[in-house]
Amino acid sequence: MNNTPELLATAYINHLTYERRLSPLTCKSYARDIHVLLLNLDIGDLNQVQAPTIRQAIAKLHGKGLGGRSLARMLSAWRGFYNFLIRKHGLQHNPCHAVRVPKSPQKLPHALSPDEATRLLEFSVENILTARDRAMFELFYSSGLRLAELTQLRPVDIHFAEGTIRVLGKGSKARIVPVGEYALQSLTAWLELRLRIIKPDVTALFLSQRGDAISMRAIAYRLKSRARQQGLHQNVHPHVLRHSFASHVLQSSGDLRAVQEMLGHAHITSTQVYTHLDFQHLTKIYDAAHPRAKKRN
């Protein structure tokens, strides 16, 4: 390999972008993780890197406060980078294969209660922006979307007659997700107002006040601000609505496979975390109702 590590990293990100067609957000995350790898290796030839060097880099990052989940994601990116170099640039071995990351304690996702979700969404529509926010937040909670999925939606993706929406998920995999009646009503109201501010050639469903596609950062800010206004003092971010959707549907239906399909999880293990949320719900009911229940902290 005659190319520098930086040029090889660029070639890998181009491969992810143009050949594997991963989303811009995913490619940006890979580029950031590979940059961290190169900074910690401080070596001119990637062929010289051995497993102990990778372990030292992981230990150094762990010492700086990175948790097991972040390190596992980063190591996965490094491993993919080395596999690419083996296939395309004649590298002899992958030093990441034998490396493991420190385990983090499993942290259950926070979910709103049904009453809290209702309180968050019951605010008056006073102008175009609050109409947009109502439609965004209703759709988040109604269909369990990821933030990136919401920003990619177009009006043509909504099928009002069927009560569904077409979502482009991770790996550009499309799925059809049900949309609740409240969300459909809010979307109908928003689409009428959207025509007043949209700029030419903009196809995004949700817009900024300037008529461009709204950014993910703006959505997160508006949701957090609205939660405070509605008297919810916990940190309410977009993924909280996704978690709330999943836990509430599972509590009502008990159908883990259906929740997996609606969330767009490739593996059922990603969805099983919500069974723990469901168990927490059951223990609360038990503690409140059973005369011989143990009082838990």
C-alpha positions in Angstrom: 0.0 0.0 0.0 1.6 3.2 -1.2 -1.2 5.6 -0.2 -1.2 7.5 3.0 -3.7 6.5 5.8 -5.6 9.8 5.1 -6.1 8.9 1.4 -7.1 5.4 2.3 -9.6 6.7 4.8 -11.1 9.0 2.1 -11.3 6.1 -0.3 -13.2 4.1 2.3 -15.7 6.8 2.9 -16.2 7.2 -0.8 -16.8 3.5 -1.0 -19.5 3.8 1.7 -21.1 6.8 0.0 -21.1 5.9 -3.6 -20.9 2.1 -3.7 -22.8 1.0 -0.6 -25.0 4.1 -0.7 -25.1 4.6 3.0 -26.9 7.7 4.3 -24.8 11.0 4.6 -25.3 10.9 8.4 -23.9 7.3 8.6 -21.0 8.2 6.4 -20.2 11.2 8.5 -20.2 9.0 11.6 -17.8 6.5 9.9 -15.5 9.4 8.8 -15.4 10.7 12.4 -14.6 7.3 13.8 -11.8 6.6 11.3 -10.3 10.0 12.0 -10.1 9.0 15.7 -8.4 5.8 14.7 -5.7 7.6 12.7 -5.1 10.2 15.5 -4.5 7.4 18.0 -2.3 5.2 15.8 0.2 7.9 14.9 1.7 5.6 12.3 2.4 6.0 8.6 1.8 2.4 7.5 -1.5 0.8 8.5 0.0 -2.6 7.6 2.2 -2.3 10.7 -0.6 -2.0 13.2 -1.2 -5.0 15.4 -3.9 -5.9 17.9 -2.1 -4.6 21.0 -1.9 -1.2 19.3 -5.7 -1.2 18.8 -6.2 -2.4 22.4 -4.1 0.5 23.6 -6.1 3.0 21.6 -9.4 1.6 23.0 -8.0 1.7 26.6 -6.9 5.3 26.0 -10.3 6.3 24.8 -12.0 4.5 27.6 -9.8 6.4 30.0 -11.1 9.6 28.5 -14.6 8.7 29.4 -16.0 6.9 26.3 -18.4 4.2 27.2 -18.7 0.7 25.9 -21.4 1.4 23.4 -19.4 4.3 21.8 -16.3 2.2 21.8 -18.1 -0.8 20.2 -19.4 1.4 17.5 -16.0 2.9 16.9 -14.3 -0.5 16.8 -16.9 -1.7 14.3 -16.0 1.2 12.0 -12.3 0.5 12.4 -12.9 -3.2 11.6 -14.9 -2.3 8.5 -12.1 0.0 7.4 -9.5 -2.7 7.7 -11.7 -5.2 5.9 -12.0 -2.7 3.0 -8.2 -2.4 2.9 -7.8 -6.1 2.8 -10.2 -6.5 -0.1 -9.2 -3.4 -2.1 -5.6 -2.5 -1.2 -3.8 -5.8 -0.4 -3.6 -5.4 3.4 -2.6 -8.7 5.0 -4.5 -8.8 8.3 -7.2 -7.0 10.4 -5.8 -6.1 13.8 -9.3 -5.3 15.1 -10.7 -8.8 14.9 -9.3 -10.0 18.3 -10.1 -6.8 20.2 -13.0 -6.5 22.6 -14.3 -3.4 24.3 -15.3 -2.8 27.9 -18.9 -3.7 28.6 -21.2 -0.9 29.7 -24.2 -1.5 32.0 -27.3 -1.9 30.0 -29.2 1.4 30.1 -32.9 1.2 29.3 -34.2 3.9 27.0 -36.4 6.5 28.7 -40.0 6.6 27.7 -42.8 8.9 28.5 -45.9 7.5 30.2 -49.1 7.6 28.0 -50.4 10.6 30.1 -47.1 12.5 29.6 -47.2 11.8 25.9 -50.7 13.2 25.7 -49.7 16.3 27.7 -46.8 16.9 25.4 -49.0 16.8 22.3 -52.0 18.8 23.6 -50.9 22.3 22.8 -52.8 25.0 20.9 -52.0 25.7 17.3 -51.4 29.4 17.0 -49.4 29.9 13.8 -47.7 28.0 11.0 -44.7 26.9 13.2 -46.9 25.4 15.9 -49.0 23.7 13.3 -45.8 22.2 11.9 -44.5 21.2 15.3 -47.8 19.5 16.2 -47.6 17.5 13.0 -44.0 16.5 13.5 -44.4 15.5 17.1 -47.7 13.6 16.5 -46.0 11.7 13.6 -43.0 10.9 15.8 -45.1 9.4 18.5 -47.7 7.8 16.2 -45.2 5.9 14.0 -42.0 5.6 16.0 -39.7 7.3 13.5 -36.1 8.0 13.8 -35.1 11.7 13.6 -33.2 11.2 10.3 -36.3 9.4 8.8 -38.6 12.3 9.7 -36.4 14.8 8.0 -36.3 12.7 4.8 -40.0 12.5 4.4 -41.9 14.1 1.5 -45.6 14.8 1.2 -45.9 12.0 -1.4 -44.8 9.5 1.2 -48.1 10.0 3.1 -51.0 7.7 2.1 -54.0 9.2 3.8 -56.5 6.7 2.5 -54.6 3.8 3.9 -53.4 5.6 7.0 -49.8 4.8 6.3 -46.5 6.5 5.5 -43.5 5.2 3.5 -40.3 5.6 5.5 -36.7 5.3 4.2 -34.7 3.7 7.1 -31.2 2.7 7.8 -29.3 1.3 4.8 -31.9 2.9 2.5 -34.4 0.2 3.4 -38.0 1.3 2.9 -40.9 0.2 5.1 -44.6 1.1 5.5 -45.6 2.3 8.9 -49.2 3.0 10.2 -50.1 6.6 11.1 -52.7 7.4 13.8 -55.7 9.5 13.3 -54.4 12.4 15.3 -51.2 12.5 13.3 -53.2 12.4 10.0 -55.3 15.3 11.1 -52.3 17.4 12.1 -50.5 16.5 8.8 -53.6 17.6 6.8 -53.6 21.0 8.6 -49.8 21.4 8.1 -49.9 20.6 4.4 -52.3 23.4 3.7 -50.1 25.9 5.6 -46.9 24.5 4.2 -47.8 25.9 0.7 -47.5 29.4 2.1 -43.8 29.3 2.9 -42.2 26.5 0.7 -39.4 27.5 -1.6 -39.2 26.3 -5.2 -37.7 22.8 -5.6 -38.0 21.9 -1.9 -39.5 18.5 -1.5 -39.2 18.0 2.3 -42.4 17.5 4.2 -41.3 19.6 7.2 -39.9 23.1 6.6 -38.1 25.8 8.5 -39.8 29.2 8.7 -37.7 30.3 5.7 -39.2 27.5 3.5 -36.2 25.2 3.5 -36.1 21.6 4.8 -35.9 21.8 8.6 -32.7 20.6 10.2 -32.5 17.8 12.8 -31.0 20.2 15.3 -34.0 22.5 14.9 -36.4 19.7 15.5 -34.7 18.5 18.6 -34.6 22.1 20.0 -38.3 22.7 19.2 -39.3 19.4 20.9 -37.2 20.1 24.1 -38.6 23.6 24.3 -42.2 22.4 23.8 -41.7 19.7 26.5 -40.7 22.4 29.0 -43.7 24.5 28.1 -46.0 21.5 28.7 -44.5 21.0 32.1 -42.4 17.9 31.3 -39.1 18.5 33.1 -37.2 15.4 31.9 -34.9 15.7 28.9 -37.4 15.0 26.0 -35.5 14.5 22.8 -36.7 12.9 19.5 -35.6 9.4 20.4 -37.8 9.6 23.5 -40.9 9.7 21.3 -39.6 6.6 19.4 -39.1 4.8 22.7 -42.5 5.9 24.0 -44.2 4.6 20.8 -42.5 1.2 21.1 -43.1 0.7 24.8 -46.8 1.8 24.6 -47.5 -0.4 21.6 -45.8 -3.4 23.3 -47.7 -2.8 26.5 -51.0 -2.8 24.7 -50.4 -5.6 22.2 -47.5 -7.7 23.4 -46.5 -8.3 19.8 -42.7 -7.9 19.7 -42.4 -8.9 16.0 -44.9 -6.2 15.0 -43.0 -3.6 17.0 -39.8 -4.7 15.3 -41.3 -4.2 11.9 -42.6 -0.8 12.7 -39.4 0.4 14.2 -37.4 -1.0 11.2 -35.0 -3.1 13.4 -33.0 -5.6 11.4 -32.7 -7.9 14.4 -35.3 -8.8 17.1 -32.6 -8.3 19.7 -32.7 -4.6 19.1 -36.4 -4.6 19.9 -36.2 -6.8 23.0 -35.0 -4.0 25.2 -38.7 -2.8 25.2 -39.7 -6.0 26.9 -37.7 -4.7 29.9 -39.7 -1.5 29.7 -42.9 -3.5 29.6 -41.7 -5.5 32.7 -41.0 -2.2 34.5 -44.6 -1.2 33.7 -45.9 -4.5 35.1 -43.9 -4.2 38.3 -45.3 -0.7 38.9 -48.9 -1.9 38.5 -48.1 -4.9 40.8 -46.6 -2.7 43.5 -49.5 -0.3 43.4 -52.3 -2.9 43.3 -51.1 -6.0 45.3 -51.7 -5.9 49.0 -48.6 -8.0 49.7 -46.3 -6.3 47.2 -42.8 -5.4 48.2 -42.2 -1.7 48.2 -39.4 -0.9 45.8 -37.2 2.1 45.8 
